[in-house]
Amino acid sequence: WLHGCCMATHSRAVDNEEAFPSYWTNGGCRGDFAVQVLVSEEVRRHLQKLLDNTFTFKATRDRRGLMPTHLELVAARRCEGSRLWRRYAERRTRLAGARGARCTPLRRMAGSGEVKTAQGLDRATRKSMNSKVNEVFLFHGTSPADASAIARTGFDLAHAGENDMFGRGAYFCECCSKADEYAKADEDGQDPGLFALLLCRVACGEMYYATEPSASLVDAAIASGRFDSILGDREVAKGTYREFVVFDVAQIYPEYILTYKRRYVGKPAQESTLQQLVRSFSK
């Protein structure tokens, strides 16, 4: 990866709706580029705070192994890619046009209200968000190697599971402790022993609210054209987490790769019987 250098291949004017975020190192570049930039110490502190604020000591049946007490950020890289960004920005603009004045905001939907990542964002990032299409930052757990691959080429729904709870889409979490359940460590390569989360912009659009899994209802909701994503509220149903599912990869921009360590402080070395039961019955 690179420390932020614009590698232009050809010149191209950038429309207003496609404008890169103002805080990008390569935001003024007119050509195509795809680089990963180490964030400043100030941004790194914001991201660590975001991990701290969205970590909840709750394990679901998706967790393998012990539940950490917190996640310690080791490195954060911002993914600045012109082609992926333009695809995302164009889709975001089409969503806004298709949904009129604005989509139903999270705070007016059932459940716990505003997305939990909202309070941890710095001012420049918040200013760049389009709330009219429910654009939010969400976590996706993966490995460091896969995170870099997704940052280069985007998500690929060919790898989505057919039996996933809310259909065959890309799944995201507002709590890093839930996304961590899907994270994997690379045994070798650039970041051996470290786990990775992608912190992605997701243009959720109009969300279909569901508390229980039902592939047929989800399929019908998306096929109706009235909805652009699913809000699966297992926080209400099981006291665990909300998950956000999108079915169009153009609605996702993977903006940060967070590599981190799992830390275990002040908790027993083995799971209690209660924790095992929670894992067995929760999702």
C-alpha positions as a Markdown table, in Angstrom:
| # | Residue | x | y | z |
|---|---|---|---|---|
| 1 | Trp | 0.0 | 0.0 | 0.0 |
| 2 | Leu | 1.0 | 3.6 | -0.5 |
| 3 | His | 1.3 | 6.6 | 1.7 |
| 4 | Gly | -1.0 | 8.7 | -0.4 |
| 5 | Cys | 0.2 | 9.4 | -3.9 |
| 6 | Cys | -2.1 | 10.1 | -6.8 |
| 7 | Met | -1.4 | 7.8 | -9.7 |
| 8 | Ala | -3.3 | 9.4 | -12.5 |
| 9 | Thr | -3.8 | 7.4 | -15.7 |
| 10 | His | -5.9 | 9.9 | -17.6 |
| 11 | Ser | -7.6 | 13.3 | -17.0 |
| 12 | Arg | -11.3 | 13.4 | -16.3 |
| 13 | Ala | -13.5 | 16.2 | -15.0 |
| 14 | Val | -15.2 | 15.5 | -11.7 |
| 15 | Asp | -18.9 | 16.4 | -11.4 |
| 16 | Asn | -20.1 | 18.0 | -8.2 |
| 17 | Glu | -22.1 | 14.9 | -7.2 |
| 18 | Glu | -18.9 | 12.8 | -7.7 |
| 19 | Ala | -16.6 | 15.1 | -5.8 |
| 20 | Phe | -14.2 | 13.3 | -3.6 |
| 21 | Pro | -14.4 | 14.0 | 0.2 |
| 22 | Ser | -12.5 | 17.2 | 1.0 |
| 23 | Tyr | -10.3 | 15.5 | 3.6 |
| 24 | Trp | -8.9 | 13.0 | 1.1 |
| 25 | Thr | -5.2 | 13.3 | 0.4 |
| 26 | Asn | -5.9 | 12.8 | -3.3 |
| 27 | Gly | -9.1 | 14.8 | -3.4 |
| 28 | Gly | -7.8 | 17.3 | -6.0 |
| 29 | Cys | -6.5 | 14.6 | -8.4 |
| 30 | Arg | -8.2 | 14.6 | -11.8 |
| 31 | Gly | -7.1 | 11.2 | -13.0 |
| 32 | Asp | -7.8 | 7.6 | -11.8 |
| 33 | Phe | -6.1 | 6.5 | -8.6 |
| 34 | Ala | -6.4 | 3.8 | -6.0 |
| 35 | Val | -4.3 | 4.2 | -2.9 |
| 36 | Gln | -4.3 | 3.5 | 0.8 |
| 37 | Val | -3.3 | 6.4 | 3.0 |
| 38 | Leu | -2.2 | 6.2 | 6.6 |
| 39 | Val | -4.5 | 8.5 | 8.6 |
| 40 | Ser | -3.3 | 11.2 | 10.9 |
| 41 | Glu | -2.9 | 10.7 | 14.6 |
| 42 | Glu | -6.0 | 12.9 | 15.2 |
| 43 | Val | -8.1 | 10.7 | 12.9 |
| 44 | Arg | -6.6 | 7.6 | 14.4 |
| 45 | Arg | -7.8 | 8.8 | 17.9 |
| 46 | His | -11.3 | 9.4 | 16.5 |
| 47 | Leu | -11.4 | 5.9 | 15.1 |
| 48 | Gln | -10.2 | 4.3 | 18.3 |
| 49 | Lys | -12.9 | 6.2 | 20.1 |
| 50 | Leu | -15.4 | 4.9 | 17.6 |
| 51 | Leu | -14.3 | 1.4 | 18.4 |
| 52 | Asp | -14.6 | 2.0 | 22.1 |
| 53 | Asn | -18.1 | 3.6 | 21.8 |
| 54 | Thr | -19.6 | 0.9 | 19.6 |
| 55 | Phe | -18.2 | -2.1 | 21.5 |
| 56 | Thr | -20.8 | -4.0 | 23.5 |
| 57 | Phe | -20.0 | -7.1 | 25.6 |
| 58 | Lys | -22.5 | -9.3 | 23.9 |
| 59 | Ala | -21.7 | -12.5 | 22.0 |
| 60 | Thr | -24.0 | -14.2 | 19.5 |
| 61 | Arg | -23.8 | -17.7 | 18.0 |
| 62 | Asp | -21.6 | -16.3 | 15.3 |
| 63 | Arg | -18.7 | -15.8 | 17.7 |
| 64 | Arg | -15.9 | -18.4 | 17.7 |
| 65 | Gly | -13.7 | -18.4 | 20.8 |
| 66 | Leu | -13.6 | -16.0 | 23.7 |
| 67 | Met | -15.2 | -12.6 | 23.8 |
| 68 | Pro | -12.6 | -9.8 | 24.0 |
| 69 | Thr | -13.1 | -6.9 | 26.3 |
| 70 | His | -12.1 | -4.3 | 23.8 |
| 71 | Leu | -10.5 | -3.8 | 20.4 |
| 72 | Glu | -7.1 | -2.0 | 20.2 |
| 73 | Leu | -6.5 | -0.2 | 16.9 |
| 74 | Val | -3.0 | -0.8 | 15.5 |
| 75 | Ala | -3.3 | 0.9 | 12.2 |
| 76 | Ala | -5.9 | 2.8 | 10.1 |
| 77 | Arg | -5.7 | 3.4 | 6.4 |
| 78 | Arg | -8.1 | 5.4 | 4.3 |
| 79 | Cys | -8.9 | 3.9 | 1.0 |
| 80 | Glu | -9.0 | 6.5 | -1.8 |
| 81 | Gly | -10.1 | 5.0 | -5.0 |
| 82 | Ser | -11.5 | 7.2 | -7.9 |
| 83 | Arg | -13.4 | 4.5 | -9.8 |
| 84 | Leu | -15.1 | 2.9 | -6.8 |
| 85 | Trp | -16.0 | 6.4 | -5.4 |
| 86 | Arg | -17.5 | 7.5 | -8.7 |
| 87 | Arg | -19.6 | 4.4 | -8.9 |
| 88 | Tyr | -20.8 | 4.9 | -5.3 |
| 89 | Ala | -21.4 | 8.7 | -5.7 |
| 90 | Glu | -23.5 | 8.1 | -8.9 |
| 91 | Arg | -25.6 | 5.4 | -7.1 |
| 92 | Arg | -26.1 | 7.7 | -4.1 |
| 93 | Thr | -27.3 | 10.5 | -6.5 |
| 94 | Arg | -29.7 | 8.1 | -8.2 |
| 95 | Leu | -31.1 | 7.0 | -4.8 |
| 96 | Ala | -31.8 | 10.6 | -3.9 |
| 97 | Gly | -33.6 | 11.2 | -7.2 |
| 98 | Ala | -35.6 | 8.0 | -6.9 |
| 99 | Arg | -36.7 | 8.6 | -3.3 |
| 100 | Gly | -37.7 | 12.3 | -3.6 |
| 101 | Ala | -37.2 | 14.6 | -0.7 |
| 102 | Arg | -35.7 | 12.1 | 1.7 |
| 103 | Cys | -35.8 | 8.5 | 2.9 |
| 104 | Thr | -37.4 | 7.6 | 6.2 |
| 105 | Pro | -34.6 | 8.4 | 8.7 |
| 106 | Leu | -33.5 | 5.9 | 11.3 |
| 107 | Arg | -34.6 | 8.0 | 14.2 |
| 108 | Arg | -38.2 | 7.7 | 13.0 |
| 109 | Met | -38.1 | 4.0 | 12.6 |
| 110 | Ala | -38.8 | 1.4 | 15.2 |
| 111 | Gly | -35.8 | 0.3 | 17.4 |
| 112 | Ser | -33.0 | 2.2 | 19.0 |
| 113 | Gly | -32.9 | 5.2 | 16.6 |
| 114 | Glu | -29.8 | 6.9 | 15.1 |
| 115 | Val | -27.0 | 4.7 | 13.9 |
| 116 | Lys | -24.5 | 4.1 | 16.7 |
| 117 | Thr | -21.4 | 5.1 | 14.6 |
| 118 | Ala | -22.8 | 8.7 | 14.1 |
| 119 | Gln | -21.4 | 10.2 | 17.3 |
| 120 | Gly | -17.9 | 9.0 | 16.8 |
| 121 | Leu | -17.3 | 10.7 | 13.4 |
| 122 | Asp | -15.2 | 13.8 | 13.1 |
| 123 | Arg | -16.7 | 17.0 | 11.8 |
| 124 | Ala | -15.3 | 16.8 | 8.3 |
| 125 | Thr | -16.6 | 13.3 | 7.8 |
| 126 | Arg | -20.1 | 14.2 | 9.2 |
| 127 | Lys | -20.3 | 17.2 | 6.8 |
| 128 | Ser | -19.6 | 14.9 | 3.8 |
| 129 | Met | -22.5 | 12.6 | 4.6 |
| 130 | Asn | -25.9 | 12.6 | 2.8 |
| 131 | Ser | -28.5 | 12.0 | 5.4 |
| 132 | Lys | -31.4 | 12.2 | 2.9 |
| 133 | Val | -30.4 | 8.8 | 1.6 |
| 134 | Asn | -29.5 | 7.4 | 5.0 |
| 135 | Glu | -25.8 | 7.4 | 4.3 |
| 136 | Val | -24.1 | 6.0 | 7.3 |
| 137 | Phe | -20.7 | 4.5 | 8.3 |
| 138 | Leu | -20.9 | 0.8 | 9.2 |
| 139 | Phe | -18.4 | -2.0 | 10.0 |
| 140 | His | -17.7 | -5.2 | 8.1 |
| 141 | Gly | -15.5 | -7.9 | 9.7 |
| 142 | Thr | -12.9 | -9.6 | 7.5 |
| 143 | Ser | -9.2 | -10.4 | 7.3 |
| 144 | Pro | -6.5 | -7.9 | 6.6 |
| 145 | Ala | -5.8 | -9.5 | 3.2 |
| 146 | Asp | -9.5 | -9.6 | 2.2 |
| 147 | Ala | -9.9 | -6.0 | 3.4 |
| 148 | Ser | -7.2 | -4.8 | 1.0 |
| 149 | Ala | -8.8 | -6.8 | -1.8 |
| 150 | Ile | -12.2 | -5.3 | -1.2 |
| 151 | Ala | -10.7 | -1.8 | -1.0 |
| 152 | Arg | -9.3 | -2.3 | -4.5 |
| 153 | Thr | -12.2 | -3.9 | -6.3 |
| 154 | Gly | -15.3 | -3.5 | -4.1 |
| 155 | Phe | -17.6 | -6.0 | -2.6 |
| 156 | Asp | -18.6 | -9.1 | -4.6 |
| 157 | Leu | -22.0 | -10.6 | -3.8 |
| 158 | Ala | -21.0 | -13.9 | -5.5 |
| 159 | His | -19.5 | -14.7 | -2.1 |
| 160 | Ala | -22.7 | -14.0 | -0.2 |
| 161 | Gly | -24.3 | -16.9 | 1.6 |
| 162 | Glu | -27.7 | -18.2 | 0.3 |
| 163 | Asn | -28.8 | -19.0 | 3.8 |
| 164 | Asp | -27.9 | -15.7 | 5.4 |
| 165 | Met | -30.5 | -14.4 | 7.9 |
| 166 | Phe | -31.9 | -11.5 | 5.8 |
| 167 | Gly | -31.1 | -12.7 | 2.3 |
| 168 | Arg | -28.1 | -12.9 | 0.0 |
| 169 | Gly | -26.5 | -9.4 | 0.4 |
| 170 | Ala | -23.6 | -7.6 | 2.0 |
| 171 | Tyr | -24.0 | -7.4 | 5.8 |
| 172 | Phe | -22.9 | -4.5 | 8.0 |
| 173 | Cys | -22.9 | -3.7 | 11.7 |
| 174 | Glu | -23.1 | -0.5 | 13.7 |
| 175 | Cys | -21.3 | -2.1 | 16.6 |
| 176 | Cys | -17.7 | -3.2 | 16.1 |
| 177 | Ser | -18.2 | -6.0 | 18.6 |
| 178 | Lys | -20.6 | -7.7 | 16.2 |
| 179 | Ala | -18.5 | -7.1 | 13.2 |
| 180 | Asp | -15.5 | -8.6 | 15.1 |
| 181 | Glu | -17.4 | -11.9 | 15.2 |
| 182 | Tyr | -16.7 | -12.2 | 11.5 |
| 183 | Ala | -13.2 | -10.9 | 11.5 |
| 184 | Lys | -10.2 | -13.2 | 10.9 |
| 185 | Ala | -6.5 | -13.0 | 11.5 |
| 186 | Asp | -4.0 | -13.5 | 8.8 |
| 187 | Glu | -1.4 | -16.0 | 9.9 |
| 188 | Asp | 1.2 | -14.5 | 7.5 |
| 189 | Gly | 1.4 | -11.7 | 5.0 |
| 190 | Gln | 1.5 | -8.0 | 5.8 |
| 191 | Asp | -0.4 | -8.1 | 9.1 |
| 192 | Pro | 0.2 | -11.4 | 10.8 |
| 193 | Gly | -1.9 | -12.0 | 13.9 |
| 194 | Leu | -4.0 | -8.9 | 13.4 |
| 195 | Phe | -7.7 | -8.7 | 12.6 |
| 196 | Ala | -9.4 | -6.3 | 10.3 |
| 197 | Leu | -12.6 | -4.3 | 10.0 |
| 198 | Leu | -13.7 | -2.3 | 7.0 |
| 199 | Leu | -15.4 | 0.9 | 8.0 |
| 200 | Cys | -17.7 | 1.6 | 5.0 |
| 201 | Arg | -20.0 | 4.3 | 3.8 |
| 202 | Val | -23.3 | 2.7 | 3.0 |
| 203 | Ala | -26.1 | 4.5 | 1.3 |
| 204 | Cys | -29.0 | 2.6 | 2.8 |
| 205 | Gly | -31.8 | 4.5 | 1.1 |
| 206 | Glu | -35.3 | 3.4 | 2.1 |
| 207 | Met | -34.9 | 0.6 | 4.6 |
| 208 | Tyr | -37.2 | -2.4 | 5.1 |
| 209 | Tyr | -37.5 | -3.0 | 8.9 |
| 210 | Ala | -37.5 | -6.7 | 10.1 |
| 211 | Thr | -37.0 | -8.3 | 13.4 |
| 212 | Glu | -37.2 | -11.9 | 12.3 |
| 213 | Pro | -35.5 | -13.7 | 9.4 |
| 214 | Ser | -37.7 | -14.3 | 6.4 |
| 215 | Ala | -36.1 | -14.7 | 2.9 |
| 216 | Ser | -39.5 | -14.5 | 1.2 |
| 217 | Leu | -40.5 | -11.3 | 2.9 |
| 218 | Val | -37.1 | -9.7 | 2.2 |
| 219 | Asp | -37.1 | -10.8 | -1.4 |
| 220 | Ala | -40.6 | -9.4 | -1.9 |
| 221 | Ala | -39.7 | -6.1 | -0.2 |
| 222 | Ile | -36.6 | -5.5 | -2.4 |
| 223 | Ala | -38.5 | -6.7 | -5.6 |
| 224 | Ser | -41.3 | -4.2 | -4.9 |
| 225 | Gly | -38.9 | -1.3 | -5.7 |
| 226 | Arg | -40.0 | 0.5 | -2.5 |
| 227 | Phe | -36.9 | -0.5 | -0.5 |
| 228 | Asp | -33.1 | -0.3 | -1.0 |
| 229 | Ser | -31.8 | -2.2 | 2.0 |
| 230 | Ile | -32.8 | -4.2 | 5.1 |
| 231 | Leu | -32.5 | -3.2 | 8.7 |
| 232 | Gly | -32.5 | -6.5 | 10.6 |
| 233 | Asp | -33.2 | -5.5 | 14.2 |
| 234 | Arg | -32.1 | -8.4 | 16.3 |
| 235 | Glu | -31.4 | -5.9 | 19.1 |
| 236 | Val | -35.2 | -5.7 | 19.6 |
| 237 | Ala | -35.9 | -9.4 | 18.9 |
| 238 | Lys | -33.0 | -10.9 | 20.9 |
| 239 | Gly | -31.3 | -8.1 | 22.7 |
| 240 | Thr | -28.2 | -8.4 | 20.5 |
| 241 | Tyr | -27.4 | -6.2 | 17.5 |
| 242 | Arg | -28.9 | -4.5 | 14.5 |
| 243 | Glu | -27.5 | -5.5 | 11.1 |
| 244 | Phe | -27.8 | -3.6 | 7.8 |
| 245 | Val | -28.0 | -5.5 | 4.5 |
| 246 | Val | -27.7 | -4.1 | 1.0 |
| 247 | Phe | -28.0 | -5.9 | -2.3 |
| 248 | Asp | -26.3 | -3.5 | -4.7 |
| 249 | Val | -22.6 | -3.2 | -4.2 |
| 250 | Ala | -22.7 | 0.3 | -5.7 |
| 251 | Gln | -24.3 | 1.4 | -2.5 |
| 252 | Ile | -21.1 | 0.6 | -0.6 |
| 253 | Tyr | -17.8 | 2.5 | -0.4 |
| 254 | Pro | -15.1 | 0.8 | 1.8 |
| 255 | Glu | -13.3 | 3.9 | 3.1 |
| 256 | Tyr | -11.2 | 2.7 | 6.0 |
| 257 | Ile | -9.2 | -0.4 | 6.8 |
| 258 | Leu | -8.8 | -0.8 | 10.6 |
| 259 | Thr | -6.3 | -3.4 | 11.7 |
| 260 | Tyr | -6.5 | -4.3 | 15.4 |
| 261 | Lys | -5.7 | -6.6 | 18.2 |
| 262 | Arg | -8.3 | -8.3 | 20.4 |
| 263 | Arg | -7.7 | -7.5 | 24.1 |
| 264 | Tyr | -8.8 | -9.5 | 27.1 |
| 265 | Val | -8.7 | -7.6 | 30.3 |
| 266 | Gly | -10.4 | -8.3 | 33.6 |
| 267 | Lys | -12.5 | -11.2 | 32.3 |
| 268 | Pro | -12.3 | -14.9 | 33.0 |
| 269 | Ala | -10.1 | -17.0 | 30.8 |
| 270 | Gln | -12.9 | -19.4 | 30.0 |
| 271 | Glu | -16.5 | -18.7 | 29.1 |
| 272 | Ser | -19.0 | -19.0 | 31.9 |
| 273 | Thr | -22.0 | -21.3 | 31.5 |
| 274 | Leu | -24.2 | -18.2 | 31.1 |
| 275 | Gln | -22.1 | -16.9 | 28.3 |
| 276 | Gln | -22.3 | -20.3 | 26.5 |
| 277 | Leu | -26.1 | -20.3 | 26.9 |
| 278 | Val | -26.3 | -16.7 | 25.5 |
| 279 | Arg | -24.3 | -17.8 | 22.5 |
| 280 | Ser | -26.5 | -20.9 | 21.9 |
| 281 | Phe | -29.8 | -19.0 | 21.8 |
| 282 | Ser | -28.9 | -15.5 | 20.5 |
| 283 | Lys | -28.2 | -14.2 | 17.1 |
